[in-house]
Amino acid sequence: MQDHIKTVARALSHVARLALWLASAGLILMTVFISAQVFMRYVMNDSIVWSEPAAVILMGWFIFLGAAVGIREGYHLSFDVLLYFISDTAKHWLYSVSDLIVGGFGFGMFYYGAELMFSSWDVVLPSLGISGAFDFLPLVAGGVLIVLFSAERLARRAAGMPTARFGETDLVED
């Protein structure tokens, strides 16, 4: 079983790395768009009509992809004062409950984001000329990744394998 989990974990590691690269590229591209908009508005006394909506869509991508990778790596927000006072077994149960809740939240992001995406499919964003569904696609993609990464963490923990570089300090990364 551990061999299968390791294979899936390696594949998801590549997915996480790709998501992080895409999020980084989106952040850089958004910065370029906004900088160009500021230059055009205040220096050239003109405006780029598509820069703000494109920047907002890119911001959705780097926020949701980055958040999903943060879930996988164990960098999401947590309140861990209780963890200093309980046994290792209880810690693992609480980590699992946390991963289940986060996975459920990711499923909600996917499900309701998909509903929003499909309901805005026929709407055209005037400044970009693309479907309004693109506004909600990052929410759907981030939700799918959060569900996958939460399930991976649960499977790794169930098999006695390490799950994160941060948080579960008694476990060592492969």
Protein Blocks (a to p, Z undefined) as FASTA:
>chain_A
ZZmmmmmmmmmmmmmmmmmmmmmmmmmmmmmmmmmmmmmmmmnopacfklmmmmmmmmmm
mmmmmmmmmmmnopaccdfklmmmmcfklmmmmmmmmmmmmmmmmmmmmmmmmmmmmmmm
mpccfklopafklmmmmmmmmmmmmmmmmmmmmmmmmnopafbfghjlmbccZZ
